């Protein structure tokens, strides 16, 4: 994980000294962060995931809400802010 974060384009010394920035970088990386993907493809896929998120048959409302929130966070991070 450390090598993948260090290989990112925007890795700098401020991440090394700031644990909050490091946690943000880890969060972005864990949310399907890939620099080599086509930008519109990533945006389209995250929008598709958000729009098609539904409650599974045996899932609780809390589980569905968590999945929807994660999909919403991913989509928001890809477009750079709220719609």
C-alpha positions, 0 to 999 in steps of 0.5 A: 500500500505504501508503494502505491501511494508513493507512486502517485503523481501528487505524492510529496513531502507534506503527506509524509509529515501530515497524518491527515493528508496520508489518511486522505490519500489512503481513502482515495486509493481505496476508493478505486483510485487509478491514475491510468484510467480514462477520466470519463470512463471512471466518471461514468462508472461511478455515476452508473454505480450510484444510480443503480445502487439498490437494496439487496433482498436480505440486506438491512436498510443500514447496509444499503445506506452504507453502500449508497453513501460510499457510492455517493462519496466515490462519485463526489470525489470523481467530480470534485465536489457536490452537484 
